[in-house]
């Protein structure tokens, strides 16, 4: 992300977060003359203890000096959580350290990680890199999501697949919630690797091709590891409930392991095992 793009991303994020705060939640009157939802800029400045002009320039994406202590006050005024604070700091304070270059070819999965994938037989598991490129998966994931073996390597990006494959859009009962969770993870990476210009190219491509992507991206959600309950409606297995847990793989490859654990007190694991046995007899997994 170049310098100007970083400031534009900061501006969009601050505007989005400000719009989500109800005046009455911070002890301010709701009023009847508010033209836009949320707080006014001068109200955020007041809560943060900074001048209205300084905060306006910050939100406009002007190239101004920002200290960590003042930025922390802004984060508190906007009621940001830990992941949102990290995102704010990464955009507002240019460290100059940069991100290590990411190879265009997909990173290799270690033998131990591949063993873990195989052992999670009843838990659909996907391993992705910081660009959300899918670099590994197990058979359970192929049965529930897509047969990733049949997707060309250059198209195996989870964000791209969510907006291009009708199978995934039909699979999630609340597709927007499902997609929004992945975009929150993607935004966390986007802020962490501000020097990687690939993100800007990818975002422009997705915004131009998919209006739904543009709309959901503007919500500015950030989460490094969301844990959510997701309901699927599989074409063959019917209703399936999974608890998503995202784990960061330690090492220099910067991989994420997303594990979909069948919800307890549900028939999901039984349905998944039946589905896998059935497909095994048929020869290969099919798309949902």
PAPA-273935 format. One record per residue (C-alpha): x, y, z; residue in three letters; residue number from 0. Coordinates in nm, 2 decimals, padded with zeros to 4 digits. Example, Ala and Ser with C-alpha at 12.3 -4.5 7.8 and 13.67 -1.06 7.14 Angstrom:
<pts>
01.23, -00.45, 00.78, ALA, 0
01.37, -00.11, 00.71, SER, 1
</pts>
This chain:
<pts>
00.00, 00.00, 00.00, UNK, 0
00.16, 00.33, -00.10, UNK, 1
00.15, 00.64, 00.12, UNK, 2
-00.15, 00.80, -00.03, UNK, 3
-00.35, 00.48, -00.03, UNK, 4
-00.27, 00.42, 00.34, UNK, 5
-00.41, 00.77, 00.42, UNK, 6
-00.72, 00.71, 00.22, UNK, 7
-00.78, 00.38, 00.40, UNK, 8
-00.73, 00.56, 00.73, UNK, 9
-00.99, 00.82, 00.63, UNK, 10
-01.24, 00.56, 00.53, UNK, 11
-01.20, 00.36, 00.85, UNK, 12
-01.24, 00.66, 01.08, UNK, 13
-01.55, 00.78, 00.90, UNK, 14
-01.70, 00.43, 00.91, UNK, 15
-01.63, 00.38, 01.28, UNK, 16
-01.76, 00.73, 01.37, UNK, 17
-02.09, 00.67, 01.20, UNK, 18
-02.15, 00.35, 01.41, UNK, 19
-02.14, 00.53, 01.75, UNK, 20
-02.48, 00.65, 01.89, UNK, 21
-02.45, 00.99, 02.05, UNK, 22
-02.64, 00.87, 02.36, UNK, 23
-02.40, 00.58, 02.41, UNK, 24
-02.13, 00.84, 02.50, UNK, 25
-02.35, 01.07, 02.70, UNK, 26
-02.44, 01.31, 02.42, UNK, 27
-02.79, 01.42, 02.32, UNK, 28
-02.93, 01.24, 02.01, UNK, 29
-03.06, 01.57, 01.87, UNK, 30
-03.29, 01.62, 01.57, UNK, 31
-03.06, 01.80, 01.33, UNK, 32
-02.81, 01.53, 01.26, UNK, 33
-02.76, 01.49, 00.89, UNK, 34
-02.56, 01.17, 00.91, UNK, 35
-02.57, 00.88, 01.16, UNK, 36
-02.32, 00.86, 01.45, UNK, 37
-02.11, 01.13, 01.60, UNK, 38
-01.99, 01.45, 01.45, UNK, 39
-01.62, 01.51, 01.40, UNK, 40
-01.61, 01.78, 01.66, UNK, 41
-01.78, 01.54, 01.91, UNK, 42
-01.51, 01.27, 01.85, UNK, 43
-01.24, 01.54, 01.89, UNK, 44
-01.41, 01.65, 02.22, UNK, 45
-01.41, 01.29, 02.35, UNK, 46
-01.05, 01.23, 02.25, UNK, 47
-00.93, 01.56, 02.40, UNK, 48
-00.79, 01.69, 02.07, UNK, 49
-00.87, 02.00, 01.86, UNK, 50
-01.15, 01.97, 01.61, UNK, 51
-00.92, 02.09, 01.33, UNK, 52
-00.66, 01.82, 01.40, UNK, 53
-00.92, 01.54, 01.41, UNK, 54
-01.08, 01.67, 01.09, UNK, 55
-00.74, 01.67, 00.91, UNK, 56
-00.68, 01.31, 01.04, UNK, 57
-01.01, 01.19, 00.92, UNK, 58
-00.96, 01.36, 00.58, UNK, 59
-00.64, 01.16, 00.54, UNK, 60
-00.41, 01.46, 00.55, UNK, 61
-00.04, 01.40, 00.60, UNK, 62
00.00, 01.51, 00.96, UNK, 63
00.21, 01.41, 01.26, UNK, 64
00.04, 01.16, 01.49, UNK, 65
00.16, 01.04, 01.82, UNK, 66
00.08, 00.70, 01.97, UNK, 67
-00.07, 00.86, 02.29, UNK, 68
-00.30, 01.09, 02.10, UNK, 69
-00.40, 00.81, 01.87, UNK, 70
-00.49, 00.60, 02.17, UNK, 71
-00.73, 00.87, 02.28, UNK, 72
-00.89, 00.87, 01.94, UNK, 73
-00.92, 00.49, 01.95, UNK, 74
-01.09, 00.52, 02.29, UNK, 75
-01.33, 00.79, 02.17, UNK, 76
-01.43, 00.56, 01.88, UNK, 77
-01.47, 00.26, 02.11, UNK, 78
-01.23, 00.05, 01.91, UNK, 79
-01.16, -00.31, 02.01, UNK, 80
-00.81, -00.45, 02.01, UNK, 81
-00.80, -00.56, 01.65, UNK, 82
-00.95, -00.22, 01.54, UNK, 83
-00.69, -00.04, 01.74, UNK, 84
-00.41, -00.23, 01.58, UNK, 85
-00.55, -00.15, 01.24, UNK, 86
-00.58, 00.22, 01.32, UNK, 87
-00.22, 00.24, 01.45, UNK, 88
-00.09, 00.05, 01.14, UNK, 89
-00.25, 00.30, 00.91, UNK, 90
-00.19, 00.62, 01.11, UNK, 91
00.17, 00.57, 01.21, UNK, 92
00.41, 00.49, 00.93, UNK, 93
00.69, 00.29, 01.07, UNK, 94
00.89, 00.24, 00.75, UNK, 95
00.97, -00.12, 00.85, UNK, 96
00.77, -00.26, 00.56, UNK, 97
00.66, -00.62, 00.51, UNK, 98
00.88, -00.90, 00.40, UNK, 99
00.81, -00.97, 00.03, UNK, 100
00.56, -01.25, -00.03, UNK, 101
00.64, -01.50, -00.29, UNK, 102
00.40, -01.52, -00.58, UNK, 103
00.40, -01.90, -00.56, UNK, 104
00.20, -02.06, -00.28, UNK, 105
00.40, -02.14, 00.04, UNK, 106
00.47, -02.50, 00.12, UNK, 107
00.29, -02.67, 00.41, UNK, 108
00.52, -02.85, 00.65, UNK, 109
00.48, -03.23, 00.69, UNK, 110
00.36, -03.18, 01.05, UNK, 111
00.09, -02.93, 00.95, UNK, 112
-00.02, -03.17, 00.67, UNK, 113
-00.05, -03.44, 00.93, UNK, 114
-00.27, -03.22, 01.14, UNK, 115
-00.49, -03.16, 00.84, UNK, 116
-00.54, -03.53, 00.78, UNK, 117
-00.61, -03.60, 01.14, UNK, 118
-00.89, -03.34, 01.16, UNK, 119
-01.12, -03.59, 00.97, UNK, 120
-01.45, -03.46, 01.09, UNK, 121
-01.35, -03.09, 01.10, UNK, 122
-01.33, -02.91, 00.76, UNK, 123
-01.00, -02.72, 00.77, UNK, 124
-00.85, -02.47, 00.54, UNK, 125
-00.50, -02.32, 00.55, UNK, 126
-00.45, -01.98, 00.39, UNK, 127
-00.18, -01.72, 00.37, UNK, 128
-00.19, -01.35, 00.44, UNK, 129
-00.35, -01.28, 00.11, UNK, 130
-00.62, -01.53, 00.18, UNK, 131
-00.49, -01.77, -00.08, UNK, 132
-00.58, -02.12, 00.00, UNK, 133
-00.26, -02.33, 00.03, UNK, 134
-00.40, -02.64, 00.20, UNK, 135
-00.72, -02.82, 00.30, UNK, 136
-00.85, -03.16, 00.41, UNK, 137
-01.11, -03.39, 00.26, UNK, 138
-01.38, -03.27, 00.50, UNK, 139
-01.33, -02.92, 00.36, UNK, 140
-01.36, -03.05, 00.00, UNK, 141
-01.69, -03.22, 00.09, UNK, 142
-01.84, -02.92, 00.27, UNK, 143
-01.71, -02.63, 00.06, UNK, 144
-01.57, -02.69, -00.28, UNK, 145
-01.34, -02.95, -00.44, UNK, 146
-01.04, -02.72, -00.43, UNK, 147
-00.84, -02.97, -00.65, UNK, 148
-01.06, -02.87, -00.94, UNK, 149
-01.00, -02.49, -00.90, UNK, 150
-00.69, -02.35, -01.07, UNK, 151
-00.42, -02.24, -00.82, UNK, 152
-00.44, -01.88, -00.93, UNK, 153
-00.81, -01.87, -00.84, UNK, 154
-00.78, -02.03, -00.50, UNK, 155
-00.83, -01.71, -00.30, UNK, 156
-01.11, -01.75, -00.04, UNK, 157
-01.22, -01.38, -00.08, UNK, 158
-01.25, -01.42, -00.45, UNK, 159
-01.43, -01.75, -00.43, UNK, 160
-01.69, -01.61, -00.19, UNK, 161
-01.80, -01.36, -00.45, UNK, 162
-01.76, -01.57, -00.76, UNK, 163
-01.88, -01.91, -00.67, UNK, 164
-02.26, -01.96, -00.64, UNK, 165
-02.20, -02.28, -00.45, UNK, 166
-02.05, -02.09, -00.16, UNK, 167
-02.32, -01.82, -00.17, UNK, 168
-02.59, -02.09, -00.15, UNK, 169
-02.41, -02.28, 00.12, UNK, 170
-02.41, -02.02, 00.40, UNK, 171
-02.76, -01.95, 00.54, UNK, 172
-02.64, -01.60, 00.62, UNK, 173
-02.39, -01.54, 00.34, UNK, 174
-02.33, -01.18, 00.41, UNK, 175
-02.24, -01.26, 00.77, UNK, 176
-02.01, -01.54, 00.65, UNK, 177
-01.84, -01.32, 00.39, UNK, 178
-01.81, -01.03, 00.63, UNK, 179
-01.61, -01.25, 00.87, UNK, 180
-01.36, -01.32, 00.60, UNK, 181
-01.34, -00.96, 00.50, UNK, 182
-01.27, -00.87, 00.87, UNK, 183
-00.97, -01.10, 00.86, UNK, 184
-00.86, -00.97, 00.53, UNK, 185
-00.87, -00.61, 00.66, UNK, 186
-00.66, -00.71, 00.96, UNK, 187
-00.39, -00.84, 00.71, UNK, 188
-00.44, -00.53, 00.50, UNK, 189
-00.35, -00.30, 00.79, UNK, 190
-00.07, -00.52, 00.91, UNK, 191
00.11, -00.54, 00.57, UNK, 192
00.07, -00.18, 00.46, UNK, 193
00.37, -00.19, 00.23, UNK, 194
00.23, -00.48, 00.01, UNK, 195
00.08, -00.31, -00.29, UNK, 196
-00.09, -00.63, -00.40, UNK, 197
-00.38, -00.55, -00.16, UNK, 198
-00.46, -00.22, -00.34, UNK, 199
-00.47, -00.40, -00.68, UNK, 200
-00.68, -00.68, -00.54, UNK, 201
-00.93, -00.44, -00.37, UNK, 202
-00.97, -00.23, -00.68, UNK, 203
-01.03, -00.54, -00.89, UNK, 204
-01.29, -00.68, -00.64, UNK, 205
-01.47, -00.35, -00.60, UNK, 206
-01.50, -00.30, -00.97, UNK, 207
-01.63, -00.65, -01.03, UNK, 208
-01.85, -00.71, -00.73, UNK, 209
-02.09, -00.44, -00.58, UNK, 210
-02.16, -00.67, -00.28, UNK, 211
-01.78, -00.68, -00.21, UNK, 212
-01.76, -00.30, -00.22, UNK, 213
-02.06, -00.26, 00.01, UNK, 214
-01.94, -00.51, 00.27, UNK, 215
-01.59, -00.37, 00.26, UNK, 216
-01.71, -00.03, 00.34, UNK, 217
-01.84, -00.16, 00.68, UNK, 218
-01.48, -00.16, 00.79, UNK, 219
-01.49, -00.45, 01.02, UNK, 220
-01.16, -00.58, 01.16, UNK, 221
-01.09, -00.91, 01.33, UNK, 222
-00.77, -01.11, 01.35, UNK, 223
-00.94, -01.43, 01.47, UNK, 224
-01.32, -01.43, 01.49, UNK, 225
-01.49, -01.73, 01.66, UNK, 226
-01.84, -01.76, 01.53, UNK, 227
-02.12, -02.01, 01.49, UNK, 228
-02.20, -02.06, 01.12, UNK, 229
-02.50, -02.24, 00.97, UNK, 230
-02.47, -02.41, 00.64, UNK, 231
-02.74, -02.56, 00.42, UNK, 232
-02.56, -02.83, 00.23, UNK, 233
-02.72, -02.96, -00.09, UNK, 234
-02.67, -03.32, 00.02, UNK, 235
-02.64, -03.31, 00.40, UNK, 236
-02.89, -03.04, 00.48, UNK, 237
-02.85, -02.82, 00.79, UNK, 238
-02.50, -02.82, 00.93, UNK, 239
-02.37, -02.61, 01.22, UNK, 240
-02.00, -02.53, 01.26, UNK, 241
-01.79, -02.33, 01.51, UNK, 242
-01.52, -02.15, 01.33, UNK, 243
-01.18, -02.11, 01.51, UNK, 244
-00.89, -01.94, 01.34, UNK, 245
-00.54, -02.02, 01.45, UNK, 246
-00.22, -01.84, 01.35, UNK, 247
00.06, -02.09, 01.24, UNK, 248
00.39, -01.98, 01.40, UNK, 249
00.68, -01.95, 01.17, UNK, 250
00.80, -01.74, 00.88, UNK, 251
00.52, -01.84, 00.64, UNK, 252
00.24, -01.64, 00.81, UNK, 253
-00.03, -01.90, 00.76, UNK, 254
-00.37, -01.92, 00.91, UNK, 255
-00.55, -02.24, 01.00, UNK, 256
-00.93, -02.21, 00.99, UNK, 257
-01.10, -02.50, 01.16, UNK, 258
-01.48, -02.57, 01.13, UNK, 259
-01.57, -02.78, 01.43, UNK, 260
-01.91, -02.95, 01.42, UNK, 261
-02.13, -02.78, 01.68, UNK, 262
-02.19, -02.99, 01.99, UNK, 263
-02.55, -03.12, 02.05, UNK, 264
-02.61, -03.11, 01.67, UNK, 265
-02.61, -03.39, 01.41, UNK, 266
-02.35, -03.21, 01.20, UNK, 267
-02.06, -03.45, 01.26, UNK, 268
-02.28, -03.75, 01.19, UNK, 269
-02.40, -03.59, 00.87, UNK, 270
-02.05, -03.51, 00.76, UNK, 271
-01.92, -03.86, 00.82, UNK, 272
-02.21, -04.00, 00.62, UNK, 273
-02.14, -03.76, 00.34, UNK, 274
-01.77, -03.85, 00.33, UNK, 275
-01.85, -04.22, 00.33, UNK, 276
-02.10, -04.18, 00.05, UNK, 277
-01.86, -03.97, -00.16, UNK, 278
-01.58, -04.22, -00.10, UNK, 279
-01.80, -04.49, -00.25, UNK, 280
-01.87, -04.26, -00.55, UNK, 281
-01.51, -04.20, -00.61, UNK, 282
-01.45, -03.83, -00.55, UNK, 283
-01.60, -03.53, -00.37, UNK, 284
-01.86, -03.32, -00.54, UNK, 285
-01.94, -02.96, -00.50, UNK, 286
-02.22, -02.87, -00.26, UNK, 287
</pts>
